[in-house]
Amino acid sequence: MTTIAPPPRRQRHLRPATSPGPDLGRGWLRGYRPDIEALRALAVVLVVLYHAGVPFLQGGYVGVDVFFVISGYLITRHLHTELTTHGRIRLTDFYARRIRRLLPLATLVTLATLAATWLIASPLQARRTATDALWSTLFAMNIHLANSGVDYQANQDPSPLQHYWSLAIEEQFYLVWPLLITAASLLWLRRRHTPHGTRPTPSTTLLLTTITLATAASLAYAIHTTDIARSLAYFATPARAWELGIGGLLAIAAPTLARTRLLAHTPTTTLLAVTGLTAITTSAILYTDTTPFPGTAALLPVLGTAATLTAGLHRPTPLETHLLDTPLPQGLGRISYGLYLWHWPLLTLAPTYLDTTPTPLQTTLTLTLALWLSTISYHGLEDPVRRMRALARLPWRAVVAGLGVAGATASVSLAAAVLIPDPKGSGAEAASVDPAQVVAAVDAATTLRALPANLSPALADVPDDTPSPTTGDGVSCMVDLLDTSIARDPAGTCVFGDPRGDTTVVLAGDSHAYQWLPALEAVAVQRHWRVVSMTKSGCPLYDVRLVNTLLKRDYRECYAWRDEVLARITAEKPDQVLLSAFTGSERQDPAFTGRWADGVGRTVEGLRAQGLGVTVLADTPYPRRDVPECLAAHLDDARSCAVPRAEALSDPTRRAATLRAARQAGASTVDPTSWFCTKRTCPAVVGTTVVYSDNSHMSATWSKATRRLLADELAEVSPVLRG
């Protein structure tokens, strides 16, 4: 994020307020602008309060968009000034300035966060944070989050370094933007006579045209991608570049705008500033996490920021003089970069340190600590390095030093990711689970304290203990969120067990159906079944419309995929169709439960009408916490990671409605809850096996452990499977 270096002596106006018109030479630059500093203060306050969970600022994330516009304006203004003054852009000097302003504090916060996570969090979380630190150091955190944002199996717990995504976007912008402006300038240079001779200057019209086209293309991409995959659009630089581009357009047009009479009238500029600030705060108040963002919705805070910047191009407005240019907003603006960097690691690590959800008072104290750290780091590191004469005089030194610091930080992060020891239990060795004694083993597991020393797989490997994602031919058997097709070759694609078996079983549904594949495959091998997997992330086969929580929109790809699956089932004519789906929820919605039950009934009736046997497998209990990470943090007390049965069976109404609707439509049903829970508790570890690989899905090892129970239940409800 671009910072503003205040002049040695504070000035409210660069020329008298009674000046008859704008200074056509340098007046439009206005040097140090308190209104920009105040905008930065507003932006960081919105972001911090949003992250702190303040209820009336659910759209506080728009503060990042304010930062983007300001950065685009300041960077382009600097580049344009160099072009008009020297006829070229000194890239070494430009990148040296960025390094001096951004890298020292970003490095400090990264290393401090890595150290704090190592000290107070579990080894699994510390290792994940070390990986994130590497992405952050390479200014590619947004790429990492964009990839995992559309990965249903990715760990969705927030990273203490997640907020570096916006810094990564700005750095990627800084790499491309000077080159784009230089290329545009070289296409058409005109000669300008100055007292010092003749200098080439770029065509303003060409620059505006180039930036306008780039900005428009980015905006179009943002709108399109927001409609397809909002999490991808949120973090992708091409979908965010238009916001910096708006600031760039304003910077190029600033001299022309400063000449207009419109900005010479105080009432007009005051109204423009008030309108801009109102647009920003309104979006912060009215927007929520469900708002399609950053598509057209981002126009409101972006244009609001541009309007506020425009109001201050010519001279300070009364709003700026009497409200914005006061100690509080100016002080917050100066430390806004540090406050942005410090607050998020503190907020995300506070629950780990406290081992509970922080109270409002504890959250307030956490933010106070962030404010203190921001102030100290500004005066002790950020500002001194930025003003360091040795680096300013020879820019190449800053570039070399920056590359060295980044390389060292990346090396530390990589070493931490590799060297952090695996978490290991210190308890007595346990017996592996006998498939015939699963229920008894679950009951005995409720008294387990210290984690067994002989876990299999080891705790560090449990997050990867998932069903094999592909068959031998490399075709994925779990269709991605954005994919609408299924593998069409019925002879070999996603077929498990005995490919030549006389009994065909289709497993269909979302990832909570897919998690049963290890158990079903083990049974199929023994009983010579031919099992065909047809599963898609977040997509139940039941005929119900739904909003995908990762894409944050109507899940259109799911409906197209369902049509293909139903056509494939019709072609297969299987002996049995096994359906399952995620039915847990943080809150109950009676209206959706009704639509869900109707969808279950319609799907089962359609399959039964073809003469197919249908079994609906009730959803597994839902721990709602990352079980491996919880166990890594409580190696001496596994009971801390157990979940009360009532809590694990979240949304019991929809669970019951699913089974009831299935039975009424002619399907048989199986409820596996007793394979996971006693009457009161759902343990996290049974015997030598961790039951869940994340916060929702059972581990592949535990799935295999339930194979005998699954086979017996299927045989009981389906005559064709009794052989």
N, C-alpha and C positions, 0 to 999 in steps of 0.2 A: 504494500500500500504506500502510495506516494506521500511523503511528508513535506511540510512547508517550512523552510528555514527562515525564521524571523530575522529582520535586520538588526544590527547592533543597537540601534536606537529606535524605539517604538515610535511610529508615526501613524496618526489617524488619517491624515490626508496627505497626498503627495503634492497637492497644490491647493490654493485657497478655495473655499466653497463658493466664493463669488465669481470664480472664473467664468467667462462668457460662454465657453463651449469646451468640448473634449479636446484634449491634447492629442493631435493626430500623429505625433511621433511616438510617444511612449505612454501617454495617459491611460490607454486602454489596458495596459498591463497592470497598473496599480500596485506593482511590487507586492508587498505583504498585504494580504486581504483577510481581515478578521472574520468576514462572513464565511470564508472557506473553512477556517479553523472551527467556527461554530457549527458548520454543517458536519464536520468530522465528529464533533462532540455529540451531535444529535444521532448520527449514524451508529456510533459505538454504544451509546446508551440504549438505543433500540435493540441492538443485537444482544447486549448483556442481559437486559431485562427479559427478553424473549427466552434466552437460554436458562435464565433463573426461574422460568415458569410463571411469570406475572400474567394473570389470566386475561387482562384487557389488552395485551399486546401480543396476540397470537400471530400477528404478521410482522413482528419485529425483525424478522430476517431480511426485510427490505433495506435495513441499514447497510447491508453489504452492497446493494445496488447503488446506494448513495456514494459509497466509497469508490465504486467502479467509475461512475461518471466524473467524480472529482479527479481521479487518477488519469483518466483519459484526457481531461481538460488540461491538467498541469503538465503532463508529459508532452502532449502535442504542442502546447504553448512554448515549452522549452525548445522543442525540435524546430518549430516554425521560426522562433527567434534566431536560432543558429543559422537557419537557411537564409533568412533575410539579411542577417548581419555578415555572415562569412561565405554564403553561397554553397555551403556543404554542412553535413552533420559529422561531428567528430565522435565516432562511435566509441572509441576507447574512453573518452571523457564521459560520454553518456552512461555507459555500463559501469564505469567506476563510481559515478554518483549513485546509481541504483544499489551497488554493492555496499557502499558506505552507509547508506540510509537504512537498508533492509536486512542485510545479512547478519550483522553482529547480534542484534536482539533476537532475531529468529533462531540463531544458533544457540544462544543462551537458553531460551525457553525450551527448545528441543532437547538439549542435554539435561536440563533440570527436570523436565517431564520424564525422560527416560530413567534418570536416577531415582526419582520419587516412585515411579511405578515399580522399579526393581525392589525398592525397600518395603513398600506397603501392599503391593498387589501380589496375586498368585504368579508363579513362574509362567503359566500359560498366557496370562494377560500381559506380563512383562515382555514376553517374546513377541507377542502380537504388536505391542507398542514399539518395540525395536524395529520391526518390519515397517511399521508406519513411519517411524523416524527416518528410515532410509528413503522412503517415498517423499517425505517432506523435504529432506535435504536436497533431493534432486529436483525439487519444485515440480513434482508430478503427482501430488496427493489427489488432485482432482481426477486424474486418469484412473488411479487406484479405486477411488470411490465410485466413479462412473461404471467401472467394470463390475464391482461388487454390488452396486445398486440395482442391477438387473440380474443378479445371481441369487436365486432363491435359496441356495444352500450356503451362501456366504454368511459369516457371523455378522449379524446386524447390530450388535451392541456398539454404542458410540465409542470411538477411539479418542483418547485425550489429545490427539493431534489432528483430529478430523477437520478442525477449522482452518488448517493450512491449505485447504482446497482453494480458497479465494486468493491467497497469496500466490499459489501456483498459477492460477489463471492470469494474474497480473504479470508475473514474470514471463510467462509464455507470450503474452501480449507485447511486453517490452522487447522480446527477441525479434518479433516480426514487424512491429509497427515502424521503427526507424528505417528498416529496409524498404518497407512499402512506400513511405513518404519520400525516401531518397530516390527510389525507382521512378515514382511519379514526377518528381522534380526534374530528373534528368531528361525526361521526355520533352519538356518544353521550358527552356530557360530564356529569360529576357535580360537585357543589359540595363543596369541602373547606374546613372551618374551620381556620384557622391563627392563630397569635398575631398575625399582621399583617393578618388579614381573611379574606375568603372568596375562594377561588381555584378556577377550573374545572380539573379534572384528567381525563385520559382514562380510559376503562374498560380495565383491564388485560385483562379477558376478551375484549373486542372486538379489542384490539391483537393478542393471541395468536391469535385466530381468523383475523384478516386475514393475519397473517404465515404462519400454518400453511397456509392455503389457497394463498397465493402460492408458498410453498416447495414444497408438494406438487405444484402444477401445473408448476413448473420441473423438479422431479425426474422427473416423468412424461415431460416433453418431452425431458429429457436421456437417459433410458433409450430412448425411442423413436428419437431422432435418432442415438444411438450405434449402434443396430442398423442404421440406414439409411446414414448417412454420418458415420463417426467423426471425420474431420477437421473437418467442419462443427460437430459437437457439441463438439469440443474447444475451439473458439475462440468459439462463439456465446454471447453473454451470457445469453439465456434458458435455455440448458442448463447454465449455471454459477451462476446467481443463487441456486439452492437452497442452495449451499454457504455463501454469505454469509447466507442466510436462516436456516440452522441456528444460526449465531452470533447472529443477531438474536433468535431464539426464546429462546436461553439468556439473553440480556441482559434481555429482558422478564420472564422467569420467575425471574431471579436473586434478587430479594427474597424470593419464596416459597420457593425452594430453600434459601436461607440460613437460613430459620427451621426447617427440618427437623432432626430429631435425627440423621439419617444423617450430615450433614456436620459434626456436632459431635464425632464419634468419629475420632480420628487414624488408627487402623488402617484404617478404611473409606475415608477420603479418600486415604490413601497407596496403598491397593490400586487405587482408581479412577485415580489419577495414573499408576501403573505400568502399568495396563491400557491407558490411553490412549496413552502413549508407546510401548508395545509394538505397538499396532495401527499406529501411524504407521511405525515402523521396519520392521515385518514387511512392510507393503505396499511400502515402498521396496526391500526385498530380494527379494521374491517376484514383484512385478509386472515386466513387460517392455513393450517397445514393441508387442507383439502383444496385450496385455491389452485387452479391450473397455473403453475408458475415454473419458469420465467417466460411464458408466452406473452400474449397481449396484456396480461395483468401487470407485467413489469413496466409497462409504459407509464403508469401513473407515478410511481416513485422516481423513475428515471427522468421523465419530463418535468416533474416537480423540482428535482435537483437542478436540471438545466435552467429552469425559470429563475430559481434563486440565484444561480451563478450569473445569469444574464442581468439581473437587477443590479448587481454590484459592479458591472463592467466599467461604468463611467465614473461614478462617484459614490461614496458611502450613502446609503439610505438612512433615514431616521431610525428605522428598525435596527439596522446594523449598529449605528452610533449609540443608541440608548439601551439595546437589549443584547445583541449578539456580541458586541465588542465590550464585554464585561468580564471580570475575572473568572467566574465559574465556567462559562462555555469556552473561553480561551484556554484556561488551564486544562480542561478535559480534552480539548482539541489537540493540545500539544502532546499529551500522553496517550492519545487514542490508539495509536499503533501498539504500544505496550499493553494497554488494557485489553485490546482485542486478543493479543497473543496469550496473556496470562490467565484471563478469566475462565476459559473453557477447560484447560487441564485441571484447574482447581475445582471447578464444579463437577467434573466427571470422576475425579479421584476422591472427592469428599465422601460419597457413600461407601467406597472401599475402605477408607481410613476409619470411618465411624462404624462400619459394619451394619449400617442401617440407613434408611432414607433420611436425609437431613431435614431438620425442622426449619421453619421460616427464619428463626433467629440464627441458626447455624448457617443457612444460606447467605444471610445478610453479613455475617462475620466473614464468610468465604469471599464475598465480593469486596469487602473492606480490605482484606488481605491482598486481593488482586489490584485494588487501587493503590495500595502502598507499594507493592512490587513494581507497578507501572511507573510510579513517580521516582522511585529509587533508580530503576534501570534507565529511565530517561536522562536523569541528571548524571548518572554514573557511567553510562555506556553509550546509549543511543546518540545523544547530542554531542558528547566529546569526540566520538569517532567521526561523526558527520562533519565536524569542523576541523578535524585534524589536518594541519597544514602540510605535513609530509606527504599525505595521501592525496590532498587536493592539488599540490604543486606538480606531482608526477602521477597522473592517473593510472599508468600501467602498474604502479605499485599496488594500488587498490585492487586491480583486476587479478594480479598474481596472488595477493594475500587472500582475496575472496575465494579463488579456486583452491588454494591451500586449505583454508578453513572448511570449505564445503567437502573437500576430499577427506579431511581428517574426521569430520562429523559423520560422513557416510561410512568410513571405516569403523568408527566406534559403534555405530548402529548395527552394521553387519556383524561385527564381532559379538555384540550383545545378543543378537538373534541366534547366533550359532552357539555361544558359550553359556547362555543361561541354562542352568542344570534342569533336567527333567524332574518334575515332582514325583516323589515315590512314597508309597505308604510305608509306615513303620509297624503296622499291626501284624498279628500272627497270620501265617499263611492260611488261606481258606480253601475249602474244597470247591471244585468246579460244579456247576449246576447240572444235576441230572435231569434231562428233559421230562422224565416221568415224575419228578418231585418239584416242579417249578413253584406250585402254590405254597408248599411247605417251606421252600427256600425263601420265598418272598416274606413269609411270616417271620422266619428266623432273622432276616436281614434288618428288621426294625430295631434290633438291639445293638447293631454294629456301631462301634465307636471308631477306633483307629482304622484307617484304610489298610486293607490287606497288602502285604508286601509282594504278593504274586498276582496282581491284577493282570488279566489277559484279555485284550491287549493292554499295554502299559498306558497309564493315564495320559501321557503326552500324545499318544497315538489315537486316543478315543475320538477326538473331533474328526478324524479321517476314517473312522470305523462305520462306513456307510455302504449301502449296496453298490456293487460294481456298476459303474455308470454306462458301460458299453459291453456289447457282445464281442466275440473274437474278430468280427469284421470291422470294428471301430465305430459302428453306428450307435448313437446315443439312444438309450432306452428311457431316459427322462427328458422329455421335450422341454426346451427352454421357454422362458416367459413369452418371448416375442415370436416364437415359431408356431406355425399353424398346421404343419404337416406331420404325418406319422410314417414310419417305415412301412413300405408296402409289400415287401417280399414275405409272404406267409410261411415260406419253407424254412427260412433261416434267420430272419431279422428279429431280434429281441425274443427269440424262442429259447426256453430253458428246460431243464429236465431231460426227457427223452424225446428228441426231435421226431422220432418215428412212432411215438406212443399212440395208442388207439383212443385215449381219453385226452381231450383238449380243455384246458382251463384258461380263461382270459382274466387277467388281473388289470382292472381299469380304475382310473381316478387320479388324484393328485399325489403329492409326495408322501402323504400318510397312507396311501395305498401302496406306493412303491416301497415303503419301508418293510413291507411284509414279503418282499421278493426273496430274501435269503431263506426264510422259513419255508416258503412255498416251493422254492427250488429244491431244498433238501428233501421235502416230501415227494416231489415229482421224480427225483432220481430213484428213490426207493420204490415208488409205486408205478413207475413208467408212465407218468403223465407228461403231456406236452403242454408247457406253460407259456403263454404269450403275454408279454408285458406291454400295456398301453397306458402310459402315465405321462402327465404334464404338470409342471410346476404350478401350484396354486389353482388347479383347474379340476374340480370334481366332475364326474360324468353326469351328475344330476342336472336336470333341465331347469336351471335357475340363473338369472342374471346377477352379476356380482361385480363389486369394485375391487380390483387388485390392490393390496396394501402397498406394494412396492411401486407399481406403475401409477398408482393413485388416480385411477380412472376406470371406466367401464372396460371389462376384460374381454374385448372383442376377439382376440386371438383364441380365447378359450372356446367360444361358440363355434368357430370354424373348425377347430380341432375336434370338438365333440362330433360334428357331422361326419368327419372322416373316420373316427373310431367306430361309430355306429354302423357305418357302411362296411368297415372291415369286419366287425363282429357278424354282420349279416352274411358276409362272404365266408367267414371261418366256420359258421354253424357250430360253435363250441358246445361241449357237454355241460359246462358250468361257467357262469360269469360271476367273478368275485369283485364286489364294489366296496370301496371305502373312501373316506374323505375327512379332512380336518373339520371338526365342529366346535373346537374350543374358541372362547372369546373373552375379551376383557370385560365386556358388558353385554347384557341380554337385550335383544331387540325383538319384541313379540311380532311385529309386522314382518320382519325378515324371516323369522322362524316359520311363520305361516307360508310364506312364498317358498322357503326351502323345502318344507314338508311336501308341498304340492309338487315341486320339482322332482323330489325323490319318487313320489308316486307315479308321475308321468313316465319317468325313465324306466322304472321297473315294469310298469304295465306294457310299455313298448317292447321290451325284451321278452317278456312272458308271452306276448302275442305272437312271437315267432317260435314259440315252443321251447325256449331256452330256460335252463335252470339258472336261477339267480340267488346269490347269497350276499347279503349286506353285512359287512364286518364293521362293528361299531368302532368309533375312533378311540385311539389310545389316550390315556391320561396326559394332561398338558402341564409340565412342570413350570413353565413361564420364567425360567431362569436357566442360564447356561450351566448345565450340570457339571461338565468336566472342569470348568473354571471355578465353580463353587467348591468342588472337592479338592482342587489344587490349593485353594485358600483355607481349607479346613481338613488337612490331612489327619488330624488327631480326633476329629469328631464328624464322621460321615453323616450322623443324624441331623446335623445342621443343614444338610442339603436335601433331606427328605421333604416331601410336600404333603400336607394334610389332604386326605382323599377328597373332601368337599371342595377344596381349592383346586385340586388337579382336575376334577370333573367339572371344569368351568362351563357355563351355559348348559346346565343339565336339561333345561327345557328343550333345547334344540336336539340334544342327544336322544332324549326320549322320543321326540317327534320323528326323528329319522328312522328309528327302529319300528315305531308304530306305523308310519306311512309305508315302509317297506313290506311289513307283514300284511297290511291291508291290500297291497297291490299284488300279493302272491309270492313274495320272496321269503326265503328263510333268513334268519339272522343269527349272528354270533356276537356275544359281548365278551371281550377279552380283559375286562377291568381286573378280574381276580388274578390275572397273570402278572399284574403290575403292583397291585395294592392290597393291603389288608382292609378291614372294615374302617380303619382310621387313617392309615398312613400309606404313602407310596414311596418306598425307599429308593435312594439313588444308586445303591450298589447292592447286588445280590450275588453271594458267593464270590467269585473272582471277576464278575462282570459288571461294568458300569452300564446301567440300563439305557441311558440317553446319550446321544452323541452331541447334542446341543441343547437348546431350550425347548425343543418340540418333538424331535424325531428320535425313535429308539435306535440304539446302536445295532449294527448288523449282527454282532455277536449275540446280543440278547434276542434278536429276531430268530436266529438259528436255535437258540435255547427253547423257544416256544413251539418248535416244529411239531412235536408229538401232540401237544394240546390242540394245535391248529388242525392237524390231520384228523384227530378224533372228533373234533367239533364238526368239521366238514363232512366227515363220513356219517355222522349222526343226522345232519340236516339234509344231506343230498344222497339219495340211494345210488346214483351213478358213480359216486366217489368212494364207495365202500369196498371196492375190490382191492 
